[in-house]
C-alpha cells in the first residue's frame, strides 16, 4: 500500500509531457471548437469547422478581395473556395499547421477580421481525417494534404485558375461520432454571412445566396410570412462600423440577431447588451415617460452588426463578444457607448421624422403594459403556488447541475426530458445521469393552447410548473437546461402529445426554439438479437436498420429475435441508459427562415380546415400490426 501511495505522489521530470500542436487540439478539442456533437445542434463542432474555414474567406472579402465564395457540402466532405489573394505560396503549409502563424497579426493586412487565423484552420486540419489546402497566386499553385494534422504530401504546379484559396476536409469520424450535416443549419449559416456582407455572393451546393440590403433583408426574411403582424415597417439604421434593424410584432418574447465582424454571436455580448439598453433609454426619453423595460422590449425583433478592431471573444468559437472597447488603442471609445450614442441619435431622429411609426411603437408599448397589468394578479398567485410546489415537486426529478452553473463542455450536456406518464419517466429517471439530466413528467395529454393568451401558462398548473422548472418566465437568461427534449412514444398518442408541447413552446416561448434548445428524442423501434446470445443485440430506429441487423445476424444464427417497442415504458432502465447517453439520438426542432409560427400552428393545431383534411386523406397509410416479439 505504501509503495502504491509513493508511486501516486511522485512528481518529477518524467511527469511532464509536451504535446505538439495537433496532439493538443485532438486531446482537448473543446478548447478550440466548443463541443463535439453529431450535427444535431447548430453549434456542434462539425459546423464550427465549416465556419472557421469560411471566416477566412469573409475576411478576404471585407478587405476588398473576392466577391464570390463557393461552398460544397456532401455527406462527409466540405470544400470551400474563395477568390481572394490566396495564401502566400511559401507559407501554405505553415498557415494550416503551425500555431500562431497567420496573416492577421498584421492589422494592416486584416483590419477588422473575425479572428487571428492562429487557431481556426489548424483545428480544422487536426480534427479532419483528410485535409487539403491549395493556394492559387499569379499563375502558380501550391497544395498540401494532411491526415489528422500530419502532413502526407505537398506539391507545386503552374495553373490558369484565378487567385484564391481552396480548403477541402472530411471531419474525423473517430472524433465526431455518427455525425451528419443538417441542411437547414448550413443554409442559415450561409444566409448570415450574406446579410453581413451585402453584395457578397455565396454559391452553396450550386445555389446562389445574395443580400443587397444587409440586416434589412435579414428581418424582412425572418418576418416575410408574418408581415401582417408587424406593428410598423422595419427601421434600418446604418453607419460606420455599426448597422441596426428593428421592429415590433405580436409574438411573445424578444428576438435578437447579433454579429461582430461578420460573425454570428449566438450568445450576444457587449454589443447586444448595449443595444437593448439603448433602445429602452431612447424610447423613454423620446416619449418622456418611464415605461417598464419589459413593455418596451416585449415582441421586439432586432438585429445588430458591429465591426471592432481586434475583437475579444469569450471563447474560441466566438459566440459571445467580450470586447469593452472598439479598438486596443489608448482612450478608444467603448463598445457600449459607441452603440448607445448611435441609437440615441439615429433612432430618436427617425421617430421624429416618421410620426406614423412613432405612434405604432407607442401603441405596441401601451398594449404590452395593459397585458402585463392584466396578468399581474393571477401571475402572483401562480408563482406563489409554484414556489411551494418546487420544494417537493412530484413532476420534476431534477439534476444536480444546471446550465448557469456549468462551464465549458459540461454546459452542453444539461438536459431536461419531458415525458408522458409515470412508466416512461420511471425508466428515464432510473437510467439518467443525475448530474446533468432532469425529468419532467406529464400526467397525460397537455392542453392545446393554440390561440390562447399567456394567461393560460399561469392558470394551467402543469404549464406553470414547467415554466418554473425551466426558469424562462422572464426570458432565456436564466434557462436551467441547454437541451429540452420531448420524449414520447412512437405512436399516435405520443405524436399528439409531441405536437401539443411544440404548440406550447412555439406559442409562448418561440425564442427557446429559435435558439436551438428544443429537441425530439429518437428511441429505437426494434431490438434485434440472437436468442441464444443476447450480447449479439442491435437496436434499430427504422425498418431499414432492422432489415440490415436481421441480415447480419442470420449469417451467424439460425433464428433472430425481433422485439417491437410500442412505448417508452417497455424499454428497461438498463437499456434506456444506452439511448440517452453519449450516443443519444436527437432530432432538433428547427425554425426555418420561411417559417410562420402563427400559420404553422393554425394549420396543425387550429380548427379542422379543408386543407388539413385533404392532407390527411392524401397521406393516409394502413400499416400491418407488428407482434411484440417475433422469431424469424
Secondary structure, DSSP 8 states (H G I E B T S, - for coil): -HHHHHHHH--SGGG-----HHHHHHH-THHHHS----SSSTTSHHHHHHHHHHHHHHHHHHTT--SEEEEEE-SS-EEEEE-SS---GGGHHHHHHSTT--STTSTTT-SS-SS-SSSHHHHHHHTEEEEEEEEEETTEEEEEEEETTEEEEEEEEE--S-SEEEEEEEE-TTTSTT----HHHHHHHHHHHHHHSTT-EEEETTEEEE-SSTHHHHHHHHHGGGGGG-SS--EEEEETTEEEEEEE-SSSS-EEEEEETTEE-TT-BHHHHHHHHHHHHHHHHHHTS---HHHHHTTEEEEEEE--TT--BSSTT--SB---BSSSSTT--BHHHHHHHHHHHHHHHHHHH-HHHHHHHHHHHHHHHHHHHHHHHHHHHHHHHHHHHHHT-TTEE--S--GGG--TTHHHH-EEEEEEHHHHHHHHHHHS-TTTEEEEEE-SS----TT--THHHHHSHHHHHHHHHHT-TT-GGG-S-SEEEEE--SSHHHHHHHHHHHHHHHHH-HHHHHTT-EEEE---SEEEEETTEEEEEEEESSHHHHHHHHHHHHTT-S--EEEE--SGGGS-HHHHHHHSSTT--EEE----TT--HHHHHHHHHSS--HHHHHHHHHT--------SEEE-
